[in-house]
Amino acid sequence: MTQDIWTLIVVILVFLGILALMIRGWRNRTRSQAGLFDSLPEVPAETGEVVLGPLTGVYIGSTVAGDWQARIARAPLGHRSAGTLTAFTGGLRLDLADATVWIPRSDLQTVRRASALANKTVPGGGILVARWQVDGPDGTTEIDSGFRADDKDTYPRWEALRGDAAPTTRPDTPSSTTEENK
């Protein structure tokens, strides 16, 4: 065999090794987050009246609140997806390509703009972030879910949404967040 073939074999093996490590890391993260929540709230039969939306765009991902890089790997929050966000009097519904996420108004804390979330950065506060809470075996977890809308002119109306949930502070979560700890 020539040196070019050996070089190609080594490059392919290194690539496959890195890919295997990435898959292993994602699975370990999913396993370590098992205590964040058992299941997400189901969409109720009666969601209430439409307040805002539907807003089309891209679901960026979700993180543990206060750390814009602590990406949640568990389904359906773990992967980016095209989606539609709709606000109802009963909560927010996020329709993704393969799932629907319901954020009850009683669990919603705030909606704001951010420039970074889930290892994605965009200029000028281009991500609409909903902070909400979910109960699980490890207690109540605050989650930041990000959505990059096709029409960013509607962001001020979305930011006016307020939920009913009182903020909770976990021992491992900073109590104050400054533009997501840049």
DRENROVO-835142 format. One record per atom (N, C-alpha, C): x, y, z; atom name; residue in one letter. Coordinates in steps of 0.2 Angstrom, whole numbers, plus 2048, in hexadecimal, padded with zeros to 3 digits. Each point is the difference from the previous one (the first is absolute). Example, Ala and Ser with C-alpha at 12.3 -4.5 7.8 and 13.67 -1.06 7.14 Angstrom:
<pts>
X, Y, Z, at, aa
842, 7E4, 827, N, a
7FC, 806, 800, CA, a
804, 806, 800, C, a
7FE, 805, 7FC, N, s
804, 806, 801, CA, s
7FC, 805, 803, C, s
</pts>
This chain:
<pts>
X, Y, Z, at, aa
804, 7FA, 800, N, m
7FC, 806, 800, CA, m
804, 806, 800, C, m
7FE, 805, 7FD, N, t
804, 806, 7FF, CA, t
7FE, 805, 807, C, t
804, 805, 801, N, q
800, 804, 805, CA, q
7F9, 804, 800, C, q
7FD, 802, 7FA, N, d
7FA, 803, 800, CA, d
7FA, 7FC, 802, C, d
800, 7F9, 7FF, N, i
7FB, 7FC, 802, CA, i
800, 7FF, 808, C, i
807, 800, 803, N, w
800, 7FF, 807, CA, w
7FE, 807, 803, C, w
802, 805, 7FD, N, t
7FD, 807, 803, CA, t
7F9, 800, 800, C, t
7FD, 7FE, 7FB, N, l
7F8, 800, 7FF, CA, l
7FD, 7FC, 805, C, l
803, 7FA, 802, N, i
7FD, 7FB, 805, CA, i
801, 803, 807, C, i
806, 803, 801, N, v
801, 803, 807, CA, v
7FB, 806, 801, C, v
7FF, 804, 7FB, N, v
7FB, 806, 800, CA, v
7F9, 7FD, 801, C, v
7FE, 7FB, 7FD, N, i
7F9, 7FD, 801, CA, i
7FF, 7FD, 807, C, i
805, 7FD, 802, N, l
800, 7FD, 807, CA, l
800, 805, 805, C, l
803, 806, 7FF, N, v
800, 805, 805, CA, v
7F9, 804, 800, C, v
7FD, 801, 7FA, N, f
7FA, 802, 7FF, CA, f
7FB, 7FC, 804, C, f
800, 7F9, 7FE, N, l
7FB, 7FC, 804, CA, l
801, 800, 807, C, l
806, 800, 803, N, g
801, 801, 807, CA, g
7FD, 806, 803, C, g
801, 806, 7FD, N, i
7FD, 806, 802, CA, i
7F9, 800, 800, C, i
7FD, 7FD, 7FB, N, l
7F9, 7FF, 7FF, CA, l
7FD, 7FC, 806, C, l
803, 7FA, 801, N, a
7FE, 7FC, 806, CA, a
801, 803, 806, C, a
805, 804, 802, N, l
800, 804, 806, CA, l
7FB, 805, 800, C, l
7FE, 803, 7FB, N, m
7FA, 805, 800, CA, m
7FA, 7FD, 802, C, m
7FE, 7FA, 7FD, N, i
7FA, 7FC, 801, CA, i
800, 7FE, 808, C, i
806, 7FE, 802, N, r
800, 7FD, 807, CA, r
7FF, 806, 805, C, r
803, 806, 7FE, N, g
7FF, 806, 804, CA, g
7F9, 802, 801, C, g
7FC, 800, 7FA, N, w
7F9, 802, 800, CA, w
7FC, 7FB, 804, C, w
801, 7F9, 7FF, N, r
7FD, 7FB, 804, CA, r
801, 801, 808, C, r
806, 802, 802, N, n
802, 801, 807, CA, n
7FC, 806, 802, C, n
800, 805, 7FC, N, r
7FC, 806, 802, CA, r
7F9, 7FF, 801, C, r
7FD, 7FC, 7FC, N, t
7F9, 7FE, 800, CA, t
7FF, 7FC, 807, C, t
804, 7FB, 801, N, r
800, 7FC, 806, CA, r
800, 804, 806, C, r
805, 805, 800, N, s
801, 804, 806, CA, s
7FA, 805, 802, C, s
7FC, 801, 7FB, N, q
7FA, 805, 800, CA, q
7FA, 7FC, 802, C, q
800, 7FA, 801, N, a
7FA, 7FC, 801, CA, a
7FC, 803, 806, C, a
803, 803, 805, N, g
7FD, 802, 806, CA, g
7FC, 807, 7FF, C, g
802, 803, 7FA, N, l
7FD, 807, 7FF, CA, l
7F8, 800, 7FF, C, l
7FE, 7FB, 7FD, N, f
7F8, 7FF, 7FF, CA, f
7FF, 7F9, 7FE, C, f
7FA, 7FE, 803, N, d
7FE, 7F9, 7FD, CA, d
7FC, 801, 7FA, C, d
7FC, 804, 7FF, N, s
7FD, 802, 7F9, CA, s
7FE, 807, 800, C, s
7FF, 802, 7FA, N, l
7FE, 807, 800, CA, l
7F8, 801, 800, C, l
7FD, 805, 801, N, p
7F9, 801, 801, CA, p
7FD, 7FE, 7F9, C, p
7FA, 7FD, 800, N, e
7FC, 7FF, 7FA, CA, e
7FC, 806, 7FE, C, e
7FF, 800, 7F9, N, v
7FC, 806, 7FE, CA, v
7F9, 7FE, 802, C, v
7FC, 805, 804, N, p
7FA, 7FE, 802, CA, p
7FB, 801, 7FA, C, p
7FA, 7FD, 802, N, a
7FA, 800, 7FB, CA, a
7FE, 807, 7FE, C, a
800, 804, 806, N, e
7FE, 807, 7FF, CA, e
806, 804, 802, C, e
803, 803, 7FA, N, t
806, 804, 801, CA, t
7FE, 808, 802, C, t
7FA, 802, 7FE, N, g
7FE, 807, 801, CA, g
800, 803, 7F9, C, g
7FF, 807, 801, N, e
800, 803, 7FA, CA, e
807, 802, 7FD, C, e
801, 801, 7FA, N, v
807, 802, 7FD, CA, v
801, 807, 802, C, v
806, 801, 803, N, v
802, 807, 802, CA, v
805, 803, 7FB, C, v
805, 7FC, 7FE, N, l
805, 802, 7FB, CA, l
801, 7FA, 7FC, C, l
802, 802, 7F9, N, g
802, 7FA, 7FC, CA, g
7FB, 7FE, 7FB, C, g
801, 7FB, 7FD, N, p
807, 7FC, 800, CA, p
806, 804, 7FD, C, p
805, 7FE, 803, N, l
807, 803, 7FE, CA, l
804, 7FB, 7FD, C, l
802, 800, 7FA, N, t
804, 7FB, 7FD, CA, t
808, 802, 801, C, t
804, 7FB, 800, N, g
807, 801, 801, CA, g
804, 7F9, 801, C, g
805, 801, 804, N, v
804, 7FA, 802, CA, v
801, 800, 808, C, v
7FE, 7FA, 802, N, y
801, 7FE, 807, CA, y
807, 7FF, 801, C, y
804, 804, 804, N, i
807, 800, 801, CA, i
802, 7FB, 805, C, i
7FC, 7FF, 805, N, g
802, 7FB, 805, CA, g
7FE, 802, 807, C, g
801, 7FC, 805, N, s
7FF, 802, 807, CA, s
806, 7FF, 804, C, s
801, 804, 806, N, t
805, 800, 804, CA, t
7FD, 800, 807, C, t
805, 7FE, 805, N, v
7FE, 801, 807, CA, v
801, 808, 801, C, v
7FA, 803, 803, N, a
800, 807, 801, CA, a
807, 803, 803, C, a
802, 805, 7FD, N, g
806, 803, 803, CA, g
806, 7FE, 7FD, C, g
801, 7FB, 7FC, N, d
806, 7FE, 7FD, CA, d
7FE, 7FF, 7F8, C, d
802, 805, 7FC, N, w
7FE, 7FF, 7F9, CA, w
803, 7FA, 7FC, C, w
805, 7FD, 803, N, q
803, 7FB, 7FD, CA, q
7FF, 7F9, 803, C, q
7FC, 800, 805, N, a
7FE, 7F9, 804, CA, a
7FA, 7FD, 7FC, C, a
801, 7FE, 7FA, N, r
7FB, 7FE, 7FB, CA, r
7FC, 7FA, 803, C, r
7FA, 7FF, 800, N, i
7FC, 7FA, 802, CA, i
800, 7FC, 7FA, C, i
802, 7FA, 801, N, a
800, 7FB, 7FB, CA, a
7FA, 7FB, 7FF, C, a
7FC, 800, 805, N, r
7FA, 7FB, 800, CA, r
7FB, 803, 7FB, C, r
7FD, 7FB, 7FD, N, a
7FB, 801, 7FB, CA, a
7FA, 802, 804, C, a
7FC, 805, 7FD, N, p
800, 803, 7F9, CA, p
804, 806, 800, C, p
803, 802, 806, N, l
803, 807, 800, CA, l
808, 800, 7FE, C, l
802, 7FA, 7FE, N, g
807, 800, 7FE, CA, g
803, 802, 7F9, C, g
7FB, 800, 7FB, N, h
803, 801, 7FA, CA, h
7FC, 806, 7FC, C, h
804, 804, 7FC, N, r
7FE, 805, 7FD, CA, r
7FB, 7FE, 7FB, C, r
7FB, 804, 7FE, N, s
7FA, 7FE, 7FC, CA, s
7FD, 806, 7FD, C, s
7FD, 7FF, 7FA, N, a
7FB, 805, 7FE, CA, a
7FA, 800, 804, C, a
7FD, 805, 801, N, g
7FA, 800, 805, CA, g
7FC, 806, 7FF, C, g
7FA, 7FF, 804, N, t
7FB, 806, 801, CA, t
7FF, 801, 807, C, t
800, 806, 802, N, l
7FF, 802, 807, CA, l
7F9, 804, 800, C, l
7FC, 7FE, 805, N, t
7F9, 803, 800, CA, t
7FF, 801, 808, C, t
7FD, 806, 802, N, a
7FF, 802, 806, CA, a
7F8, 7FF, 801, C, a
7FE, 7FC, 805, N, f
7F9, 800, 802, CA, f
7FF, 803, 807, C, f
7FA, 801, 802, N, t
7FF, 802, 807, CA, t
802, 7FB, 805, C, t
800, 7FA, 7FE, N, g
802, 7FA, 804, CA, g
807, 7FF, 800, C, g
804, 803, 7FC, N, g
807, 7FE, 7FF, CA, g
803, 801, 7F9, C, g
806, 7FD, 7FF, N, l
804, 801, 7FA, CA, l
800, 7F9, 7FD, C, l
7FF, 7FF, 7F9, N, r
800, 7FA, 7FD, CA, r
806, 801, 7FB, C, r
805, 7FB, 800, N, l
805, 800, 7FB, CA, l
7FF, 7FA, 7FC, C, l
7FE, 801, 7FA, N, d
800, 7FA, 7FB, CA, d
806, 7FF, 7FC, C, d
803, 7FA, 802, N, l
807, 7FF, 7FC, CA, l
7FE, 7FB, 7FB, C, l
806, 7FE, 7FC, N, a
7FF, 7FB, 7FB, CA, a
7FD, 7F9, 802, C, a
803, 7FE, 806, N, d
7FE, 7F9, 802, CA, d
7FD, 800, 807, C, d
7FE, 806, 803, N, a
7FD, 800, 807, CA, a
7FC, 807, 801, C, a
7FC, 800, 805, N, t
7FD, 806, 802, CA, t
802, 801, 808, C, t
803, 806, 801, N, v
801, 802, 807, CA, v
7FB, 805, 803, C, v
7FD, 7FF, 806, N, w
7FB, 804, 803, CA, w
803, 803, 806, C, w
800, 807, 800, N, i
803, 803, 806, CA, i
7F9, 803, 804, C, i
7FE, 7FD, 805, N, p
7FA, 803, 803, CA, p
801, 807, 803, C, p
7FB, 804, 800, N, r
801, 807, 802, CA, r
802, 800, 807, C, r
7FE, 7FB, 804, N, s
802, 800, 807, CA, s
807, 7FE, 801, C, s
804, 7FD, 7FB, N, d
807, 7FF, 800, CA, d
804, 805, 7FD, C, d
7FD, 805, 7FC, N, l
804, 805, 7FC, CA, l
802, 805, 805, C, l
806, 803, 800, N, q
802, 805, 804, CA, q
801, 806, 7FC, C, q
804, 800, 7FB, N, t
801, 806, 7FC, CA, t
801, 7FE, 7F8, C, t
800, 805, 7FC, N, v
802, 800, 7F9, CA, v
804, 806, 7FF, C, v
806, 7FF, 7FD, N, r
805, 805, 7FF, CA, r
804, 7FF, 7F9, C, r
804, 805, 7FE, N, r
805, 7FF, 7FB, CA, r
807, 7FE, 803, C, r
803, 7FC, 7FC, N, a
807, 7FF, 802, CA, a
804, 7FF, 7F9, C, a
807, 801, 801, N, s
804, 7FF, 7FA, CA, s
804, 7F9, 800, C, s
7FF, 7FC, 805, N, a
803, 7FA, 801, CA, a
7FC, 7FB, 804, C, a
800, 7FA, 7FD, N, l
7FC, 7FB, 804, CA, l
802, 7F9, 7FC, C, l
801, 7FB, 804, N, a
801, 7F9, 7FE, CA, a
806, 800, 7FB, C, a
805, 803, 801, N, n
806, 801, 7FC, CA, n
7FF, 803, 7F9, C, n
7FB, 804, 800, N, k
7FE, 804, 7FA, CA, k
800, 807, 801, C, k
804, 804, 7FC, N, t
800, 807, 802, CA, t
7FE, 804, 7F9, C, t
7FC, 805, 801, N, v
7FD, 804, 7FB, CA, v
801, 807, 802, C, v
801, 805, 7FC, N, p
800, 807, 802, CA, p
7FA, 803, 801, C, p
800, 805, 805, N, g
7FB, 804, 801, CA, g
7FA, 7FD, 804, C, g
801, 7FB, 804, N, g
7FA, 7FD, 803, CA, g
7FB, 7FD, 7FC, C, g
803, 7FC, 7FB, N, g
7FB, 7FD, 7FB, CA, g
7FD, 7F9, 802, C, g
801, 7FE, 807, N, i
7FD, 7FA, 802, CA, i
7FA, 802, 805, C, i
7FB, 7FE, 7FF, N, l
7FA, 801, 805, CA, l
801, 7FA, 805, C, l
800, 801, 806, N, v
802, 7FB, 806, CA, v
7FA, 800, 805, C, v
7FD, 7FA, 801, N, a
7FB, 800, 805, CA, a
803, 7FC, 806, C, a
7FF, 803, 805, N, r
803, 7FD, 806, CA, r
7FA, 7FD, 804, C, r
800, 7F9, 801, N, w
7FB, 7FC, 803, CA, w
802, 7FB, 805, C, w
7FC, 7FD, 804, N, q
802, 7FB, 805, CA, q
7FD, 7FA, 7FF, C, q
803, 7FA, 801, N, v
7FD, 7FA, 800, CA, v
802, 7FC, 806, C, v
7FC, 7FC, 803, N, d
802, 7FB, 806, CA, d
802, 7FA, 7FD, C, d
805, 7FD, 804, N, g
803, 7FA, 7FF, CA, g
803, 7FD, 806, C, g
803, 7FA, 800, N, p
803, 7FD, 806, CA, p
805, 804, 804, C, p
804, 804, 7FC, N, d
805, 805, 803, CA, d
7FC, 806, 803, C, d
7FA, 801, 800, N, g
7FD, 806, 802, CA, g
7FD, 804, 7FA, C, g
7FF, 806, 801, N, t
7FE, 805, 7FB, CA, t
806, 802, 7FC, C, t
800, 800, 7F9, N, t
805, 802, 7FC, CA, t
7FD, 806, 7FC, C, t
804, 805, 7FF, N, e
7FE, 806, 7FC, CA, e
804, 7FF, 7F9, C, e
7FC, 800, 7FB, N, i
803, 7FF, 7F9, CA, i
7FF, 806, 7FC, C, i
805, 802, 7FC, N, d
7FF, 805, 7FB, CA, d
800, 7FD, 7F9, C, d
7FA, 801, 7FD, N, s
7FF, 7FD, 7F9, CA, s
801, 806, 7FB, C, s
804, 7FF, 7FB, N, g
801, 805, 7FB, CA, g
7FD, 7FF, 7F9, C, g
7FD, 805, 7FD, N, f
7FD, 800, 7FA, CA, f
802, 806, 7FB, C, f
803, 7FF, 7FB, N, r
802, 805, 7FB, CA, r
7FA, 801, 7FB, C, r
7FD, 805, 800, N, a
7FA, 801, 7FC, CA, a
802, 803, 7F9, C, a
7FB, 7FE, 7FB, N, d
801, 803, 7F9, CA, d
7FF, 808, 801, C, d
7FB, 802, 804, N, d
7FE, 807, 800, CA, d
801, 802, 807, C, d
806, 804, 801, N, k
802, 802, 806, CA, k
7FD, 807, 802, C, k
7FC, 802, 7FC, N, d
7FC, 807, 802, CA, d
7FB, 7FE, 805, C, d
7FE, 7FA, 801, N, t
7FB, 7FE, 805, CA, t
803, 7FF, 807, C, t
807, 800, 801, N, y
803, 7FF, 806, CA, y
7FD, 804, 806, C, y
7FF, 807, 7FF, N, p
7FE, 804, 806, CA, p
7F9, 7FD, 803, C, p
7FC, 7FE, 7FB, N, r
7F9, 7FD, 803, CA, r
801, 7FA, 803, C, r
805, 7FC, 7FE, N, w
801, 7F9, 804, CA, w
804, 802, 806, C, w
804, 805, 801, N, e
803, 801, 806, CA, e
7FB, 803, 805, C, e
7FB, 802, 7FE, N, a
7FB, 803, 805, CA, a
7FC, 7FA, 803, C, a
801, 7FA, 7FE, N, l
7FD, 7FA, 803, CA, l
803, 7FF, 807, C, l
7FC, 7FF, 804, N, r
802, 7FE, 807, CA, r
7FC, 7FA, 802, C, r
804, 7FC, 804, N, g
7FD, 7FA, 802, CA, g
7FE, 800, 808, C, g
7FD, 7FB, 802, N, d
7FE, 800, 807, CA, d
805, 7FD, 805, C, d
805, 7FD, 7FE, N, a
805, 7FC, 804, CA, a
804, 805, 803, C, a
802, 7FF, 807, N, a
804, 804, 804, CA, a
807, 7FC, 7FE, C, a
806, 804, 800, N, p
806, 7FE, 7FE, CA, p
802, 7FB, 806, C, p
804, 7FB, 7FF, N, t
802, 7FB, 805, CA, t
808, 800, 7FF, C, t
804, 7FF, 805, N, t
807, 800, 800, CA, t
802, 7FA, 802, C, t
804, 7FC, 7FC, N, r
803, 7FA, 802, CA, r
807, 801, 802, C, r
802, 7FC, 805, N, p
807, 801, 802, CA, p
806, 801, 7FB, C, p
7FF, 7FC, 7FB, N, d
805, 800, 7FA, CA, d
7FF, 805, 7FB, C, d
7FB, 804, 800, N, t
7FE, 805, 7FB, CA, t
801, 807, 803, C, t
804, 804, 7FD, N, p
801, 807, 802, CA, p
7F9, 804, 801, C, p
7FF, 804, 805, N, s
7FA, 803, 802, CA, s
7FF, 806, 7FB, C, s
805, 803, 7FD, N, s
7FF, 805, 7FB, CA, s
804, 7FF, 7FA, C, s
7FD, 802, 7FA, N, t
803, 7FE, 7FA, CA, t
801, 807, 7FD, C, t
806, 801, 7FD, N, t
802, 806, 7FD, CA, t
801, 7FE, 7F8, C, t
7FB, 801, 7FC, N, e
800, 7FE, 7F9, CA, e
803, 7FA, 7FF, C, e
7FE, 7FB, 804, N, e
802, 7F9, 800, CA, e
807, 7FF, 801, C, e
803, 803, 805, N, n
807, 7FF, 802, CA, n
805, 7FF, 7FA, C, n
800, 805, 7FC, N, k
804, 801, 7FA, CA, k
808, 800, 803, C, k
</pts>
